């Protein structure tokens, strides 16, 4: 089942870095070590990620049975991790990774999909990873021209690769979503 496709689903997919997306597509999702996957987010001044607001969703499907397995994982912040990435000077960079229990859940999902390979004929399938972030405003909120970025590391000894280079946040999420970002001390 090596024909699984790994895709990054971003709301602003036109902002994805093609070389990173190509490298992710070449990755065998059944062999990737979930414990090694890390995401670094560059958030501009006036914006924060809500507690539990960084998520990764993994979807695995097989077309012959029209089965789809979907799991969402809340990513944990790694305080003190400071990767060398290109972020705007006023950005705060935070690294996120899967919790140990979620590493085990994702490995179980990988094992389920890998078991399909022993079937004859081997079914066709696909896999995708989506990243989601729930943000909130701090103080007066982000500057209208605030820029954000995202990076991913797929191997423990690998470099952080750019998913989204620093781009104006409003361009990625749209004016209406930008204007609706709630305050951090407000209801979530």
N, C-alpha and C positions, 0 to 999 in steps of 0.2 A: 504494500500500500504506500510505496514511496511517492506515488503521484498525489499525495495530499498536498494541498496548496496552503501556504501560510500567508495570510494577508493582514495588513494592518488597516483597521477600519477607523478612520478619523472623520469627525464631522467636517473638517476642513481638508479633505484628502488631497486637494490640489496643492496643498502646502507641504506634503510629504517629500522627503529627500529621496529621489529615485535610486541612488546607489544603496541606501540603507534598505529600502523596500525590496530591491533586487536581492540583497544578501539575506534578508528575512525569508524571501520566497524560496531560496535555495536551502534553507535550514530544514532538516527532517524533524517535524514537530514530535515524532514519536521518540526521537533520540535526544532532544533538547533537555537539558537539566533544569527543571523548574526552580531549583534553589539558586541557580546562577543568574536568572533573569532579573534585571534591575532597570528601573526607569528613573531618569533624572528630569525634574521639571524646573524650569526657570520661571518663577512668578514675579511680576513687576511689583514695585512698591505700591501699597494700597490694595493689594490682593493677597488672599491666603487660601490654602486648600482647607476645606472643612474637615473636621475630625472624621476619619473613616470615609473621606470623600474621594480618595484615589482608588480606582477599581480597574481590574482587568477581567474581561470576559473571554472565555474560550468556548468556541463552538466546534463540535466535531460531528460530521454527518456521513452517512453512507446512502448512496442513491438507490441501491437495489431493494432495500427495505423501507426507504424513506424515513429512516431513523435519524434523530438529531439529539445530541447530548449537549447541553449548555450549562456552564458553571460560571458563576461570578465570584471573584475573590477581592476582598478589601485588602489593598496594599498597605504595608506598614512603612512608616517613615524610618529612615536610618539616621538618627541624629549624629552629627559630626562627620558624616561622609561628605567629602568635598572633591568631586571629580573635576578634572580639567576639561571644561566644555566652554564653548563660545556662547555666553549669555550676556545680556545687557548689563552694564555696570550697576544699575539700580535694582537688578533682579536678585531674588533669593533663590538659591539652587537647593533643592531637596531631593534626596535619593529615596526611592521606594522599592520594596521587594515583597514577595509573598511571605506570609506567616508560615511557620513550620507545619501547622495542621493543613494549610492550603497547599503546601508543597506535596504533602502526602495525597491529598484529594486529586491534584493534577496528575501525579504519577499514576494513580488508579485509573484516571480517564485515559492516559496514554496507554496503559496496559490493556484496557478494554479495546481500544482502537487497534493496537498491535496484534491482538488475538484474531482480528479479522483477517490478517495476512495468511493465517493457516487454512483458511477456507478455500475451497476449489469450486469455481474460479474465485480469485481474490476480488472482493468488491471494490468499486470505485468510491472514493470519498473525498472529503475536503475538510480543512480545519481553518479556523480564523481566530485571530486575537484582536480584541477591541480594547481600547483604553478610554476611560471616562474619568472626568474630574469635576467635583462639585466645589465651586469656589465661593468665597464671600469677600465683601469689602471690609477693609480696615480703615479707620479714620475717614477721610473724604473719598476714599476709593482710588482706583487707578487713574492715572492721567489718560485723557482720551486717546493719546498716541502711544500708550503703554504697549510694550512688546513682550511676547512670551515665547518659550522654546521648550522642546522635549527631546530627550535622548534615550537610547536603550542600549543595554549591555546584555548580550545573549550567552556569554561564557564567562566563567569566574575570572579567567585571566585575560579576557577581552577588553577592548576599549569601548567607551561609550560612543555610539554612532548617532549622528543627528537624525531624528525623526522629523522634527519641524525646527528649522533654523529660526533665530529670532525674527518674528514677524509681528505686525500690529495685531493685537488681540482682537480688536473690533473686526478686522478683516477675516479672521478665522471663525469667530463665533457669530458675527452679525451684530448690527447696532441694537436690535431689540433685546437680544440675550445679554449684551453688554450692559444696557441700561437696567436690566432686571436683576443684576447680581445683587443678592441680599446682603445686608450688613452682617458681619460675623457674630454680633451680639443679638441679632434678631432671630425670628423663628427659622428653623431649618427643616 
